[in-house]
Amino acid sequence: MAGFSERTLQVAVVVSFSVGFLAGWQANKMWKKHQQDKWSEIQKKLDSS
């Protein structure tokens, strides 16, 4: 039984790490796109002035 719970713990750690990694990666992509959009908005304002 001890081996089973250890295995379950390993799986849980790997799964939670993967979920955290993917969530962080997606958030990072969204943040970069957000920054890019803001930057192009600023560029347009500068160009029009």
C-alpha distances in whole Angstrom, upper triangle without the diagonal:
4,5,5,6,9,10,11,12,14,15,17,19,20,21,23,24,26,27,29,30,32,33,35,36,37,39,40,42,43,45,46,48,49,51,52,54,55,57,58,60,61,63,64,66,67,69,70,72
4,5,5,6,9,10,11,12,14,15,17,19,20,21,23,24,26,27,28,30,32,33,34,36,37,39,41,42,43,45,47,48,49,51,52,54,55,57,58,59,61,63,64,65,67,69,70
4,6,5,6,9,10,11,12,14,15,17,18,20,21,23,24,26,27,29,30,31,33,35,36,37,39,41,42,43,45,46,48,49,51,52,53,55,57,58,59,61,63,64,65,67,69
4,5,5,6,9,10,11,12,14,15,16,18,20,21,22,24,26,27,28,30,31,33,34,36,37,39,40,42,43,45,46,48,49,51,52,54,55,57,58,60,61,63,64,66,67
4,5,5,6,9,10,10,12,14,15,16,18,20,21,22,24,26,27,28,30,31,32,34,36,37,38,40,42,43,44,46,48,49,50,52,53,55,56,58,59,61,62,64,65
4,5,5,6,9,10,11,12,14,15,16,18,20,21,22,24,26,27,28,30,31,33,35,36,37,39,41,42,43,45,46,48,49,51,52,53,55,57,58,59,61,63,64
4,5,5,6,9,10,11,12,14,15,16,18,20,21,22,24,26,27,29,30,31,33,35,36,37,39,40,42,43,45,46,48,49,51,52,54,55,57,58,59,61,63
4,5,5,6,9,10,10,12,14,15,16,18,20,21,22,24,25,27,28,30,31,33,34,36,37,39,40,42,43,45,46,48,49,51,52,54,55,57,58,60,61
4,5,5,6,9,10,10,12,14,15,16,18,20,21,22,24,26,27,28,30,31,32,34,36,37,38,40,42,43,44,46,48,49,50,52,54,55,56,58,60
4,5,5,6,9,10,11,12,14,15,16,18,20,21,22,24,26,27,28,30,31,33,35,36,37,39,41,42,43,45,46,48,49,51,52,53,55,57,58
4,5,5,6,8,10,10,12,14,15,16,18,20,21,22,24,25,27,28,30,31,33,34,36,37,39,40,42,43,45,46,48,49,51,52,53,55,57
4,6,5,6,8,10,10,12,14,15,16,18,20,21,22,24,26,27,28,30,32,33,34,36,37,39,40,42,43,45,46,48,49,51,52,54,55
4,6,5,6,9,10,10,12,14,15,16,18,20,21,22,24,26,26,28,30,31,32,34,36,37,38,40,42,43,44,46,48,49,50,52,54
4,6,5,6,9,10,10,12,14,15,16,18,20,21,22,24,25,27,29,30,31,33,34,36,37,39,40,42,43,45,46,47,49,51,52
4,5,5,6,9,10,11,12,14,15,16,18,20,21,22,24,26,27,28,30,31,33,34,36,38,39,41,42,43,45,46,48,50,51
4,5,5,6,8,10,10,12,14,15,16,18,20,21,22,24,26,27,28,30,31,33,34,36,37,39,40,42,43,45,46,48,49
4,6,5,6,9,10,10,12,14,15,16,18,20,21,22,24,25,27,28,30,31,32,34,36,37,38,40,42,43,44,46,48
4,5,5,6,8,10,10,12,14,15,16,18,20,21,23,24,25,27,29,30,31,33,35,36,37,39,41,42,43,45,47
4,5,5,6,8,10,11,12,14,15,16,18,20,21,22,24,26,27,28,30,32,33,35,36,38,39,40,42,44,45
4,6,5,6,8,10,10,12,14,15,16,18,20,21,22,24,26,27,28,30,31,33,34,36,37,39,40,42,43
4,6,5,6,9,10,10,12,14,15,16,18,20,21,22,24,26,27,29,30,31,33,35,36,37,39,41,42
4,5,5,6,8,10,11,12,14,15,17,18,20,21,23,24,26,27,29,30,31,33,35,36,37,39,41
4,5,5,6,9,10,11,12,14,15,16,18,20,21,22,24,26,27,29,30,32,33,35,36,38,39
4,5,5,6,9,10,10,12,14,15,16,18,20,21,22,24,26,27,28,30,31,33,34,36,37
4,5,5,6,9,10,11,12,14,15,16,18,20,21,23,24,26,27,29,30,31,33,35,36
4,5,5,6,9,10,11,12,14,15,17,18,20,21,23,24,26,27,29,30,31,33,35
4,5,5,6,9,10,10,12,14,15,16,18,20,21,22,24,26,27,28,30,32,33
4,5,5,6,9,10,10,12,14,15,16,18,20,21,22,24,26,27,28,30,32
4,5,5,6,9,10,10,12,14,15,17,18,20,21,23,25,26,27,29,30
4,5,5,6,9,10,11,12,14,15,17,18,20,21,23,24,26,27,29
4,5,5,6,9,10,11,12,14,15,17,18,20,21,23,24,26,27
4,5,5,6,9,10,10,12,14,15,16,18,20,21,22,24,26
4,5,5,6,9,10,11,12,14,15,16,18,20,21,23,25
4,5,5,6,9,10,11,12,14,16,17,19,20,21,23
4,5,5,6,9,10,11,12,14,15,16,18,20,21
4,5,5,6,9,10,10,12,14,15,16,18,20
4,5,5,6,9,10,11,12,14,15,17,19
4,6,5,6,9,10,11,12,14,16,17
4,5,5,6,9,10,11,12,14,16
4,5,5,6,9,10,10,12,14
4,5,5,6,9,10,11,13
4,5,5,6,9,10,11
4,5,5,6,9,10
4,5,5,6,9
4,5,5,6
4,6,5
4,6
4
